[in-house]
Every structure is written in C-alpha cells, then in structure tokens.
Amino acid sequence: MHRLRDMAPTGYYIHRDFWKHEMGRGHPECPERLDAIEDRLLLTGVADALERHDDIPLASLAQITRAHTAEHLEHLESLNQRLVADESVGGPAYAQLDPDTALSRGTLLAARRAAGAAIAATDAVMRGELANAFCAVRPPGHHACREQAMGFCFLNNVAIAARHALEQHGLTRVAVVDFDVHHGNGTENILSNDPRVLMVGIFQHPFYPFSGTEHPAANMVNVPIPAYTKGMDVREMIECIWMPRLEEFKPQMLFVSAGFDAHREDELGQLGLNENDFTWITSRIRDVAQRHAKGRIVSLLEGGYHLDALARSVEAHVRVLADL
C-alpha cells in the first residue's frame, strides 16, 4: 500500500542534541544507535517518505512535572551543573546514578530535548499536520519513574507525552503500548490508576527490572514472557490479551514505547522476535488507531542495542506507520 498524496505525512523527529548524551566507552545505549537508524532510513529511501523535524523545543518544567516531581528534575540539574563546573579543573565526566546509568554533560539537554520531541510530535498529530510520528530519541525513557532515573532513562518521554495529550489537548482516553524487552516500570509507576490511560506491554520475565507481575493496577495490561519465546507465540499473546482491552478502551490516541531489544539478534535480551514481528505488532497498533483514534500514533524509541537489527526493525516499524 502507498500513501495517497493528500494524506498527512508521517513525522520523523531527530535532533543533534540526542548525540550529545553518552555514558562511557562500550555502553550499549550509545550515540551510534541513531547513526544506524539514520543510515538505514536513507539507504532504503524510507527517509524520503517522512516529514523530518529537527527544530525541537526543550520540554518545559510544567510539561515535565506532569509526569515527574520538580525535585527529580532539580536533582538532575544539580548533577549536571556540578559536572559542568568541574570540567575546567579536570573533574569527573559522569555522575553515576546506578550501575548502568550515568549522567554526562550532554545528558540533561538531550533528555529535555527528547521529551520536547514527544510533546511536539503529539501537538502536530493532534493538529492533523501529521498522520502519526516516530521520534528517534535518546536517552530512552520508559524506566524513568516519577522520582528516579534508572535503566538508561532519565525522563519518561512516553508518560510526559501521554499526560500532555490529556491535559493540554483535553483527551479522555489514551493508550500506551510498550513492546520493549524490559518492563516499562517507570511508565507504570507514573500512570498506574489513572483511568484516562490504558497501558499494554510485553516484556521478558524474569528479567530487569524484575517488575510488572505483582498486583498491577487495573489500567495496566502486563504480559510477562519467558526467555526464548518466539515471534508467533508473542503475536498470539498480543492478539488474545492486548487487543480485547484496547478495543474495549477505545483510545483517542496511542503512544508507543518502541523498544527493539526483543529482537533475536539483540544480546541484551533473550526473546526471539524479528523485523516481521515488529511489522505485525505495528500493524495491529495502527489498526486500533484507525478504528478509534483517527489514526493518531506517536512512537518513541526505547531500547534496541544490536545496531543492524535495530536499524532494520525501526525501518519495518516506520514503514507501517508511513503506509509504505
């Protein structure tokens, strides 16, 4: 299928600040992830079908504190200021927040820009300027809790965007779909028991962050999956568990935590998905959006650390969004 010329395009949000965040040599959540995505979209011609947006504002304090406490942002800013102040005297390059998560001098700028991309994409889709959007953002966000950065994440982009759609645009029902290999514990922490939100997720279990199975709130549809589960089994679980709840909820907009580390080639997880599975999952999300949400989807990059598998999977995901 090919897009009709009079249809709104799919937006592609990217910014050079996303490359400024790094967590040290050899860290899997690295700037090269975006290089791989950019190269793949250009090589395949998919980039030509997208409306590129690289003039992205920073998320404001008011927008961020719909999902996080002001104290959380102040703590990150304090760490950032200390790193900048110490730079001239050869101070440390990183503030370590947990064994896997470090704030560098470019992190907070990138994180606020990533949240800003989520908000800008939401606004453009709500105005009808875009049919939907994919945001190639770093750092990722779905582990960031209301008061805590963790798991490579500092600000929860998808929760900030979902709350923006509710508070700024007056929607009453939004869905969050998370297919990262890891449970989106931060998103659950922020959005639990908000009746305006339905969150559906799949994740390997038991696995980091070892959450999502203990008495989730009624608006959380968590589907834990054993290691080495293959794509067809994942599809069956989604069809049987996600889809009835999404159809019943009738979301007015869908937000996607698009993590591609469930790919069988990704060494940070042990699930067995491939590009065809991501195509299928995205198609089912798009079906729901077309029936209930005027097609409105904003997708945000989360995990995916095997560079070639990540690039191929993003291409597959974006092809469905752009109806290519």
C-alpha positions in Angstrom: 0.0 0.0 0.0 1.1 3.5 -0.7 0.1 6.8 0.9 -2.3 8.9 -1.0 -0.8 12.3 -1.9 -3.5 14.3 0.0 -2.9 12.4 3.3 -1.0 13.9 6.2 2.6 12.6 6.3 4.4 10.6 9.0 6.7 12.8 11.1 10.3 11.8 11.9 11.7 13.7 14.9 15.5 13.8 15.4 17.9 16.3 16.9 21.7 16.7 17.1 21.4 17.0 20.9 20.5 13.3 21.1 24.0 12.5 20.1 25.5 14.6 23.0 24.3 12.1 25.6 26.7 9.3 26.2 27.5 7.0 29.2 31.1 5.9 28.6 33.0 3.8 26.2 31.4 0.4 25.4 28.0 1.3 26.8 25.2 -0.3 24.7 23.0 2.8 24.8 25.3 4.8 22.6 25.0 7.6 20.0 25.8 5.1 17.3 22.3 3.8 17.6 21.0 6.9 15.9 23.7 6.7 13.2 22.5 3.2 12.4 18.8 4.3 12.2 19.6 7.4 10.1 21.8 5.4 7.7 19.2 2.7 7.2 16.3 5.1 6.6 18.4 6.9 4.0 19.7 3.8 2.3 16.3 2.3 1.9 14.6 5.5 0.8 12.2 5.5 3.7 13.5 8.8 4.8 12.2 10.4 1.6 8.6 9.5 2.6 8.9 11.1 6.1 8.5 14.7 7.2 11.7 15.4 9.1 11.5 17.6 12.2 14.8 18.7 13.7 13.8 22.0 15.2 12.6 20.7 18.5 12.0 22.8 21.6 13.1 21.7 25.1 10.3 20.3 27.3 9.4 22.9 30.0 9.3 22.4 33.7 5.5 22.5 33.6 5.4 19.8 30.9 7.9 17.5 32.7 6.2 17.8 36.0 3.0 16.3 34.7 5.0 13.0 35.0 7.9 13.8 37.4 8.3 15.7 40.6 10.1 19.0 40.4 12.6 17.6 42.9 13.6 14.9 40.4 14.4 17.5 37.7 16.2 19.7 40.2 18.4 16.7 41.2 19.3 16.1 37.6 20.0 19.8 37.1 22.2 19.9 40.2 24.3 16.9 39.0 24.6 18.5 35.6 25.7 21.8 37.0 28.4 20.1 39.1 29.8 18.2 36.1 29.9 21.5 34.1 31.6 23.4 36.9 34.2 20.7 37.4 35.0 20.4 33.7 37.6 23.2 33.8 39.6 21.5 36.6 39.5 18.0 35.1 36.6 16.8 37.2 34.7 13.6 36.5 32.9 13.2 33.2 30.0 11.3 34.6 27.6 11.2 37.6 26.8 7.6 38.2 23.1 7.1 39.1 23.1 3.3 39.1 25.4 0.6 37.8 24.1 1.0 34.3 23.0 4.7 34.2 25.3 7.7 34.2 24.6 11.4 33.6 27.2 13.2 31.4 27.4 16.8 30.5 25.2 16.4 27.5 22.6 14.2 29.1 20.1 16.6 30.6 20.0 18.7 27.4 19.3 15.5 25.4 16.7 14.3 27.8 14.8 17.5 27.8 15.0 17.7 24.0 13.7 14.1 23.8 10.7 14.9 26.0 10.3 18.0 23.8 10.2 15.9 20.7 7.5 13.7 22.2 5.4 16.8 23.0 6.0 18.5 19.6 5.0 15.3 17.8 1.9 15.0 19.9 0.9 18.6 19.1 1.5 18.1 15.4 -0.5 14.9 15.3 -3.3 16.4 17.3 -3.5 19.4 14.9 -3.7 17.0 12.0 -0.5 18.2 10.4 0.9 14.7 10.7 -0.9 11.4 10.5 1.5 9.9 13.1 5.1 10.2 14.1 8.2 8.3 15.1 10.7 10.0 17.4 14.3 8.7 17.2 15.1 10.0 20.7 17.9 9.4 23.2 18.1 8.9 26.1 15.2 6.4 26.3 12.5 6.9 29.0 10.3 4.0 30.0 12.3 3.1 33.1 12.3 6.6 34.5 10.0 6.7 37.5 8.3 9.8 38.9 11.2 10.5 41.3 14.0 8.3 40.0 16.3 7.9 36.9 17.3 4.3 36.2 17.9 1.7 33.5 19.5 4.1 30.9 16.5 6.5 31.4 16.2 10.0 33.0 12.8 11.5 31.9 9.9 9.4 30.9 9.2 10.6 27.3 6.1 8.5 26.7 4.4 9.3 30.1 5.2 13.0 29.5 3.6 12.9 26.1 0.5 10.9 27.3 -0.1 13.4 30.1 0.4 16.3 27.6 -2.3 14.8 25.3 -4.7 14.5 28.3 -4.0 17.9 30.0 -3.2 20.1 27.0 -5.5 18.7 24.3 -8.4 17.5 26.5 -8.4 13.9 25.5 -10.0 11.5 28.0 -8.6 8.1 26.8 -5.1 7.5 25.7 -3.3 4.1 25.4 0.4 3.4 25.9 1.8 0.3 24.1 5.2 -0.9 25.2 7.0 -3.8 23.3 10.5 -3.3 24.7 12.1 -6.5 26.0 12.2 -4.9 29.5 9.1 -3.9 31.5 8.3 -0.2 31.4 8.3 0.1 35.1 8.7 3.9 35.1 5.7 4.4 32.9 3.7 2.1 35.1 4.9 4.0 38.2 3.7 7.3 36.7 0.4 6.2 35.0 -0.9 3.5 37.4 -4.5 4.0 38.5 -5.1 6.9 36.0 -8.4 5.8 34.5 -7.7 8.0 31.4 -4.8 5.7 30.4 -4.6 2.1 29.4 -1.1 0.7 29.2 -0.4 -2.6 27.5 3.0 -4.2 27.5 5.0 -7.3 26.8 8.3 -8.0 28.4 10.7 -10.8 29.2 10.3 -12.2 32.7 12.1 -12.8 35.0 14.4 -10.0 33.7 15.4 -6.5 34.5 13.8 -4.5 36.2 12.1 -7.5 37.8 8.7 -5.8 38.0 5.3 -5.9 36.4 3.9 -9.1 37.8 3.0 -8.1 41.4 -0.6 -6.8 41.5 -0.6 -4.3 38.7 -3.3 -1.6 38.7 -6.5 -2.2 36.7 -5.3 0.0 33.9 -2.1 -2.0 33.4 -2.2 -5.0 31.0 1.2 -6.6 31.6 2.2 -9.7 29.6 5.3 -11.3 31.0 7.0 -13.7 28.6 9.6 -16.4 29.2 13.1 -16.1 27.7 13.4 -17.6 24.2 9.8 -17.1 23.3 9.5 -16.7 19.5 7.5 -14.2 17.5 4.4 -16.3 16.6 3.8 -17.0 20.3 4.2 -13.3 21.1 1.7 -12.4 18.4 -0.8 -14.9 19.9 -0.5 -13.3 23.3 -0.9 -9.8 21.9 -4.0 -10.9 20.0 -5.6 -12.6 22.9 -4.7 -10.2 25.7 -3.9 -6.8 24.4 -6.4 -6.5 21.6 -9.6 -7.0 23.6 -8.6 -4.5 26.2 -7.6 -1.9 23.5 -10.9 -2.4 21.7 -12.9 -2.1 24.9 -11.0 1.1 25.9 -11.3 2.8 22.5 -8.3 5.1 22.9 -8.4 8.5 21.3 -4.6 8.5 20.8 -1.9 5.8 21.1 1.6 6.3 22.3 4.3 3.6 21.7 7.4 2.8 23.7 9.1 1.3 20.7 11.9 -0.9 22.1 13.5 -3.3 19.6 15.7 -5.2 22.0 13.3 -8.1 21.9 14.9 -8.9 18.5 16.5 -12.3 18.4 19.9 -10.8 17.5 20.0 -8.4 20.5 22.3 -9.6 23.2 20.6 -7.6 26.0 17.5 -9.8 25.9 16.6 -13.3 25.1 13.4 -13.1 23.1 13.0 -14.3 19.6 11.4 -11.5 17.6 12.4 -10.3 14.2 11.5 -7.5 11.8 8.4 -9.3 10.5 7.1 -9.4 14.1 7.6 -5.7 14.6 5.8 -5.1 11.3 2.9 -7.2 12.6 2.8 -5.6 16.0 2.9 -2.1 14.5 0.1 -3.1 12.1 -2.1 -4.1 15.0 -1.4 -0.9 16.8 -2.2 1.0 13.6 -5.5 -0.9 13.2 -6.6 0.2 16.7 -5.6 3.8 16.0 -7.5 3.9 12.7 -10.7 2.5 14.3 -10.8 4.6 17.4 -8.2 7.4 17.3 -8.3 8.9 13.8 -5.0 7.1 13.2 -3.2 9.2 15.8 0.0 7.5 17.0 3.2 8.9 18.5 6.0 6.3 18.7 9.1 6.9 20.8 12.4 5.0 20.6 13.3 3.0 23.7 15.7 0.0 23.5 17.5 -1.9 20.8 21.2 -2.3 21.0 22.3 -4.6 18.1 22.9 -1.8 15.7 22.0 -3.6 12.5 18.9 -5.3 14.0 17.8 -2.0 15.5 18.1 -0.2 12.2 16.2 -2.9 10.3 13.5 -3.1 13.0 13.0 0.7 13.0 12.7 0.6 9.2 10.0 -2.1 9.5 8.1 -0.1 12.2 8.2 3.2 10.3 7.2 1.6 7.0 3.9 0.6 8.6 3.4 4.0 10.2 4.0 5.6 6.8 1.9 3.1 4.9 4.8 2.2 2.6 
